[in-house]
Every structure is written in C-alpha cells, then in structure tokens.
Amino acid sequence: MTRQLEEPDVTPLINVNLVILVMTLLIASHAARLLPLVLPKAQGARTALVGTEEAVVLRVEAGTTSRLGERASLSAEALPGEIARLPDGTVVLVSMDPKAPYGSLVRAVDCLLARRTVQVAFGQPGVTSSFRTWPQSAK
C-alpha cells in the first residue's frame, strides 16, 4: 500500500503576502505626500547665477590631472599651489570629465574652499550661466 504525501496549498499564503505588499506600497506612497518635510536652511551660504565668461575654469580631467584656466594639465600635487596664486575674488567654474574619479573632484573643491576669498561655481563651460556659491566668511 503506497501512501501519497500531500503538499500544503500555498496559494492562500501567496495571496495574503501580495495583499500586504500592495497595501504597504499604497500606504507608503500616500504617507509620503501627507507628511510635511521640513529641510533646514543653509546658514551663511549664498548662491547666484554667474556668467561663465567671468570665471576661471577648473576642469577635473580623467586620471589624476586637472586643467585650471589656460594652464596645461596640472597634477594633483600642483593644483593647490596654482589655486593659491589666484587673485582674491576670482570666480572659479568647476567642471568635471564624466570619466574622472570622484575623489579628484572632491580634492579640487576642498582646495578651492580652503581659499575663503575665491568664489566657487559649478557648471560646464559654454553654458550661459552657472550657480556660484561663496564660503560662509565671504561678504
């Protein structure tokens, strides 16, 4: 006498899980619209539009080089010295090659922000305007 093993019917379990999933998604999407999101305001930071013709372009290239204005490719070690030679009040437009490592961009921006008298803008050369930011201590 052979006895067949009955498998449990998992269809109700799957149905219940799908209903719970749908309800969770619906509640989450409505709750995101109903809950107010209050973001803090930046203190001391100012932004404005700047024409790219008045800026010195800092292009972070692929690899470890950068190009500052008309200067040839600069190594990561030479860039802080070149930034230190910029006159006070200079607007530096920072742009990045999409293949450049993100760490190179961060190091370049850190060098710029260390100079509190240099204004930093982010954008692409040739675009009519870019956003410019000032360090907190600049007036």
VMD Tcl script that draws the C-alpha trace (Angstrom):
set ca {
  {0.00 0.00 0.00}
  {1.55 3.28 -1.16}
  {0.67 6.41 0.58}
  {0.85 9.76 -1.19}
  {2.26 12.73 0.65}
  {0.05 15.71 0.33}
  {1.73 19.04 -0.31}
  {0.36 22.03 1.54}
  {-1.62 24.50 -0.52}
  {0.46 27.70 -0.51}
  {-1.90 29.74 -2.72}
  {-3.63 31.45 0.25}
  {-0.24 32.31 1.75}
  {0.91 33.92 -1.51}
  {-2.37 35.82 -1.82}
  {-2.10 37.20 1.70}
  {1.53 38.29 1.09}
  {0.59 40.05 -2.14}
  {-2.28 41.90 -0.44}
  {0.07 43.00 2.37}
  {2.64 44.17 -0.19}
  {0.09 46.19 -2.18}
  {-1.33 47.79 0.95}
  {2.16 48.69 2.20}
  {3.00 50.34 -1.11}
  {-0.26 52.28 -1.17}
  {0.10 53.49 2.40}
  {3.75 54.46 1.88}
  {3.00 56.45 -1.28}
  {0.14 58.36 0.39}
  {2.07 58.92 3.61}
  {4.98 60.46 1.68}
  {2.63 63.08 0.23}
  {0.84 63.80 3.50}
  {3.83 64.12 5.83}
  {5.49 67.53 5.65}
  {9.23 67.51 5.03}
  {10.99 70.47 6.59}
  {14.58 70.88 5.44}
  {16.96 73.20 7.29}
  {18.08 76.37 5.54}
  {21.76 76.79 4.78}
  {23.23 79.37 7.12}
  {25.65 81.86 5.63}
  {25.68 80.30 2.15}
  {24.64 82.42 -0.80}
  {24.05 81.37 -4.38}
  {23.60 83.38 -7.55}
  {23.86 82.93 -11.28}
  {27.20 83.81 -12.83}
  {28.18 84.15 -16.47}
  {30.87 81.70 -17.49}
  {32.84 84.41 -19.31}
  {33.86 85.98 -15.98}
  {35.12 82.72 -14.45}
  {38.37 80.79 -14.49}
  {37.54 77.21 -15.48}
  {38.84 74.35 -13.34}
  {38.30 71.17 -15.33}
  {38.87 67.91 -13.43}
  {40.13 65.50 -16.09}
  {40.07 61.72 -16.25}
  {43.03 60.30 -14.38}
  {44.67 62.49 -11.75}
  {45.13 65.71 -13.72}
  {43.22 68.97 -13.74}
  {43.22 72.00 -16.01}
  {42.99 75.46 -14.43}
  {42.24 78.24 -16.90}
  {44.74 78.27 -19.76}
  {47.35 76.29 -17.81}
  {48.38 72.88 -19.07}
  {47.38 69.74 -17.22}
  {48.23 70.01 -13.54}
  {48.95 67.09 -11.26}
  {47.01 66.66 -8.04}
  {50.09 67.86 -6.12}
  {50.49 71.06 -8.20}
  {46.83 72.11 -8.09}
  {46.81 73.60 -4.53}
  {49.78 75.83 -5.41}
  {48.07 77.12 -8.56}
  {44.86 77.78 -6.63}
  {46.86 79.72 -4.01}
  {48.15 82.02 -6.80}
  {44.63 83.05 -7.89}
  {43.75 86.67 -7.07}
  {41.19 87.33 -4.35}
  {37.61 87.44 -5.60}
  {38.27 85.13 -8.53}
  {35.29 83.09 -9.66}
  {36.32 79.50 -10.38}
  {33.94 77.44 -12.50}
  {34.38 73.78 -11.57}
  {33.50 71.19 -14.19}
  {34.32 67.51 -14.39}
  {35.03 64.94 -17.05}
  {32.44 62.16 -16.57}
  {35.28 59.61 -16.56}
  {37.23 61.41 -13.85}
  {37.36 59.80 -10.42}
  {35.06 61.44 -7.90}
  {37.90 61.72 -5.37}
  {39.76 64.08 -7.74}
  {36.76 66.42 -7.81}
  {36.47 66.35 -4.02}
  {40.18 67.18 -3.57}
  {39.94 70.07 -6.07}
  {36.85 71.54 -4.39}
  {38.46 71.16 -0.95}
  {41.46 73.17 -2.20}
  {39.14 75.88 -3.51}
  {37.07 76.07 -0.34}
  {40.24 76.35 1.75}
  {40.78 79.70 -0.01}
  {37.99 81.71 1.57}
  {38.46 84.60 -0.89}
  {37.78 82.53 -4.02}
  {34.21 82.17 -5.25}
  {33.23 78.70 -6.48}
  {30.76 77.95 -9.26}
  {29.68 74.58 -10.62}
  {28.72 74.00 -14.23}
  {30.00 73.38 -17.72}
  {31.94 75.91 -19.82}
  {29.84 77.25 -22.66}
  {26.61 77.20 -20.66}
  {25.16 80.69 -20.35}
  {25.08 80.69 -16.57}
  {26.10 78.54 -13.63}
  {25.44 78.60 -9.92}
  {28.00 80.40 -7.82}
  {28.47 79.92 -4.10}
  {30.53 81.85 -1.60}
  {32.19 80.50 1.50}
  {30.47 81.44 4.73}
  {33.07 84.03 5.75}
  {32.96 85.94 2.43}
  {30.93 89.15 2.42}
}
mol new
graphics top color blue
foreach p $ca { graphics top sphere $p radius 0.5 }
foreach p [lrange $ca 0 end-1] q [lrange $ca 1 end] { graphics top cylinder $p $q radius 0.2 }
display resetview
